[in-house]
């Protein structure tokens, strides 16, 4: 799709998150002559800060609280936010009316002037891997832009891009599920069950089964061109040996990565895989080992991903609030040899807690559980493995959680916030949860 294809159209934006917001701003600046209809489930009050700069625009119709309107159904193009399900009845109706269903990320890829487009996805590790790839390229003196699911809408930098620039995009399954973009390099960090239940009330998208989730991830590999390469975790090789999958994916373009042994500040075996993914990807673009080694050695990682917070009275505190599924918390637990006091629990994302319970029994000396939808299921899984209930406490706030862990911790222990659950309920999101943890630990 090109900008000229949008002229003289009625265009609907489903959801006014950061991607659609940045796209709308870009299209208005580019003087696209279209009628825009912004359709959101939230109220005007919820979005007042976001709509402020657009209020005087006469070619925008605002529909709040999920209220539909005749103007909405006149739209011939729909740009869907990642959190907006394709199975939504209104999306289905738009499809019946022959509207084109697209996304801001798809349009960005269509308009992007550089062919050095790198896409990274995976259940976990995609943010760390994306950031590390961008860091290595910058260390090598390249002009790089990082965006996507990491929290930066790429339309914010589209008008700055040159053909020689690199663009690194972290991509969620919800961004990929209807994308048909060709990346010069595509990375699949790993795959495990996630997003199988709606957890965020403002972003209710989810995958109805594991196969659907994997199918969405595969879109990052499905449209590679003759000059492209894919970099996939060796642990997924058996999946790509499947005869049916070989008909959909050109497996000859896949390079499998294992674990890197480069010196790094990142904690855990999983990060060795993330480093290897980044290393193999940038080598494809001719980046020297010298620049790779330097960047990896200096890279401190991302916030809320097994992030070291402080050491107080011999007790080390780590913020792993980004761990919203069981597998992520299991990885975090395996990253330490010291006794662990774990803070977990929250909103249920359809996780299997049985494996997590076994790992908790092996490695966790005391468990603090946040009240939430997931708590009964976690407790039931712990009961099955005979985890001592006297080594567990339930709390309703971060301050209570920190008081509880400090009353049970001694010098040499690890205090780990790694919830294995979404945050919604007590906290707005994983960032607020992690920030509150750090605030309580540091006494700020």
N, C-alpha and C positions, 0 to 999 in steps of 0.2 A: 504494500500500500504506500502511495506517495501523498505528499501534502495536497497536491492538486485534486486527488480523489476525494478529499473531504469538503471541497468547496460546494456551496449550494446544497448541502445536506442537512438533515436534522440528525444530530449525534447525541446519543444517550450515554451518560457516565453512570455506571452502577457502582455506588459506593464512592465516597469522597475522601479516601485515604490519601497518603502522601504521593502515591504514584499518579492517580487521576488528577490530583490537585496540581502537581508539577506539569503534567501533560497539558491540562487546560491552560495554564499560564503560558506555556510554550506556544500553543496553537493560537492563542489570542495575540501574542507578541509577533507571531509569524503572519498575522492578519488573514488567517483562514476565515473565509466568509461562510459561516455555518450557524445554524441554530443549535444551541446546546441545552440539553435537559439533564440536570443532575438529580439522580434518584438515590436516596439514602434511607436506611431504616432508622437512623437517629433523628433527634429533634433539631430544630433550628438553634436552640440554646446550646445543644451539645457541639454544634459545628460553627458557632458564631465566630470564633477566632479564625477558622479556616476560610470562611466565606467573605470576611471583611474586605479583602482587596478586590473582590469580584462584584460587590453589591451594586455598583453603578453601571455594570455592563447590561445593556438592554437585550442582548441576544442570548441570555441565560435564563432558563426556567428552573426554579428550585422546587423539588418535591421531597418533603421530609416525612418521617414516621412511616415509611413504606406505602404512602398514599399514591396510587397510580392516577394517571390523567390521560386524556385523549392525545395530548402533545407527545407523551412518552411513546405511545404506540405508532406515532408517525415517524419515529426514528428508523433510519435504514442501516445505521451502524451503531453498535453497542461496544463500549470499552468497559470491560468488567474488572473490578478490583480483584486481587488474588483471593481475598476472603469471601468473595461472592460465589456461591456454588453454581456450577453449570446446570445442576438439576433443579434449580429454583424455578417455580411455576411461571414467574414473569419472564425469565430467560427463555424458557420453553415456548411461551407465547410469542416472544419476539422472533424466535426461530421459525415458528409457524407462519409469521408474517413476512418471512424471507429477509429479515435483518441479518447483516453480517455481524457475528459475535467475535470480538477481538479483545485485546488487552493493551494497556499502556506499554508493557514490556515488549509485546510483539511489534507495536508501531515503532518503538525505539529501535529495535533491531532492523526493521525495514528501512529506517531513515539514517541509521548510523553510517557515517562516511568511511570509517576505517574497516578493513578486513581483518585486523588483528583483534578479533573478538573472542574472548575466553569465557566460557561458561562453566560454572562449578555447581554441582548439586550433590546430594547425599543426605541421609537421615541426620547425621551429626558430622561435625568437622568441616562443613562447607564454609562457614564464616572464617575460621582460622586459616584454612587452606587458601581461600580467596585473598585474605589480607596478606598472607605470606607471599603469594605469587606477586601481588602488587608491590610489596616491599622489596623483593628480589629484583624485579624489573627496574624499580626506582634506584636501587643500589647500583645497577648496571648502567645508569644514566638515561633510562628510557622515560618518555612522557607517558604517564599512566593515569587512568581514571578508574576508580573502584565504586561500584554501585550495586543496586538490586536489593535483595532480601536483607542485606546487611544494614539497611536503614537509610540509604541514599538513593533517591529516585533519579535514574539516569537522565531524565529530561532536564534536570537541573544543570547538567554540563553538556548537553547535546550541541548547543550552538558554539561551544568552545573547541569541539573536536576537529582534529586534522587527520588526513589519511595516514600519517605516520604514527599516530598515537595508538596505544594499547588500551583496550577497555576490558576490565575484569568484572564479571557479573556473578554475584552469588544468587542462585535461583532455587526457590522452593518448589515443591511438587505442585502447589496451587498456581504458581506462575507458569509452570511448564505444561500443565495438563492439556492446554489447547494451543500450545505454541508450535510453530513450524519454522524455527530459525536455524540457520546453518552457522555453527561456530567453527572458527579455525582450530581451536583446541577445546575439548570438552572433558571435564573431570567428574567422575563418580566416586566419591570418597568411601561410601559404605552404604549398607541398606539393612534396616530392621523395622519392625512394626511401629507405626506412628500415625497420628492424624486419623484414627479410625472412629473417633467420636467427636461431635462438636464440643469444643471447650470454651472458646471465646465468644461471648454473646454478640459482640460487635463484628466478629469475623467468623460466621457459623459454618464455613466450608469444612468438609471432611471427605474422606474416601470410604466408600461403602464396604470395601474389603481390601485385603492385602494385595491381591492381583491388580486391582485398579490403581492402588498407590504406586506399585512398581511400574505399571504401564505409563503413568504420568512422568516418573523419573526418566524413563527410557526416551522421552522426546528430546532430551539433550543430545542423544546419540543417533536418533532416527534420521536426521536430515543433514548429516555431514557430507561435505563435498569432496572432490578428488584430492584436494590439498589439505584436508583436515586430519587430525589425529585425536583419538580418545585415550584417556588415562583412567584405568579402572582398578579398584582394589583387587588384589590377587584372591582374596576370600570370596569374590563373586564369580570367579572363573567358571565354576561348574554351572552357574545359571546361564552363562553365555555359550556353553557347549550344547545347550538345549537346541534340538533341531528346529523346533517351531520358532524360537527366538532368532535363529540364524536367518530366517526368511525376512525378518523385520529389520535387523541390524546388520550392517557390514562389519562382521567381527574381525576382518583383516585389518581394520583401522585401529584396533584396540591394542594398547600397550598396558600390561599389568604391572602395578607397583606393589612392593612389599613394605619393609620398614627401613627407614634411614638410620644410620649410625652417626650422622653429623652432630657435633657438639651443639647443644641447645638449652635454653632456659625453660622450655616447656616440660610440664610434668606428665608422665604416663606413657604407656606403650602405644596408645591410640594416636598420640601426637607424632610418634615416629612414622606412622602411616601418613598422617597429614603432611609432614615434612617431605616424605618421599613423593607424594602426589604433586606437591608444588615443584620439587626438584626436577622430576621427569617432564613436567609441563613446560617449564622455562627452558630446559635444555633443547626442546623442540624448536624454540625460537633462537637458538644459538647463544644463549647466555652462558658465560664461562663458569667453571667450578669455583674459581676464586670469588666471584661476586655472590654465588649461591652460598658458599660456606660463611662468608662474612655476614650476609643478611640473616641467615638462620641463627647464627651465634648471637646476634644482637636483638633478635625478635623476642619481644616480651609476652606476646599472646594477646588475646582479647579479654575485655572485661566480662566477668561472670562465667568464665570457662576455667574451672579449677584455678582460680586467680588467688595468689597469695595475698592475704590482707594484712596480717600482723603476727608477731610472736610475742606473747605476753606470759611472763612467769614460766617460760619453757613450753608453753602450749601454742601450737601453730594453728591459725585460722585460715580456711580456704572458702572462697565464694564460688560455688558451681551452680548458681541459680539457673543457668541456661539448661541444665539437665532436666528436661521435662518428660523424659521417658525412662523406663526401667533400665534399658541397655546402657544409657548414658551414665546413670548412677552406678551401675555395676563396673563400668570402666573406671569411674572416679575412685571407687573403693579399692580396685585392684592397683591403683597408682601409688598406694602407700603401704609401707610395711609396719608403721607404727600403729598403736591402738587408736581406733576411730570412735568418736562420738558423732553420730549422724543426725542431721536435721532434715526431715523429709515430709512428704505428704502434700495434699492440695486438691486440685480439680482432676477428675479422672479423664484420661484421653484414650481409654480402651486398652490400657497396658495389661500385659500378663505379669503379675507380681510374684509368681511362684519362684522363678529363678532369682529375682531380687531378694526374696526372703531367705533363700539358701545362702546367698552371698552375705547378707546381713548377719546371719547366724555365725558365719565363719569369721567375719572381720569387724563387727561392730560391738563395742563393749557397752554402749548405751545409745538408745534411740529416742529422739524427740520427734513426735508426729504432729503436724498441723491438722487442726480440725478441717474437714472438707469431705467432698463426695467420695474421694478415694480411700479415706481412712478405714472404713469397715472392710474393704477388700484387702488392704494391706495387712490389717490385723488378722484376718482370716488366713491369709497366706503364711504369716508368721506362726500362727497357731499350728498349722499343718507341719511345720518343721520344728515344733516344740521350742520356739524362742522364748526365753524366760520373760514373762510379762512384768516382772519386777524391775527389769532393765529397760523399761519403756515408759514414757510419759506423754500425755496429750496436752497441747497448748493452743491458744487462740490468737497469739500475737508474737511478733518477733522479739519484743522485749522479754516476754515470758520464756521464749525458746533459749535466749542467751543466758538468762538467769539459771535455767535448768541445766544447760551444758556446763556452765562454770561450777555448779555445785557438785558435778560428778567428774570433772577433769583434773588431772594431775600433770606435772611436768613430763614432757615426752609424748603427750597425747596430740592427736589431730582433731580439730573441730571442723567438720565438713558440712556445709550447706549444699546438699545435692538432692533436690526434692523428688525426682522421678515422676513429677506431676506438673501440670500447668498451674499457674498461680491464681487464677480467677477465683474470687471469694474473699479472702483476707487481703490480697494484693491486686493491683490493677494489671500487672504484667511481671514477667521474670526480672525486668530491670529494676522495678520498684522494690521487689522482694530482695534482690541482691544489694541494692543501695541501702535498704533498711538494715540488712545484716551487717554491712560494713559500718554503718553509722552507730549501731549498738555496740559493736566490737570496739570501735575506736573512741566511743564515748562522745561523739560529736552531736 
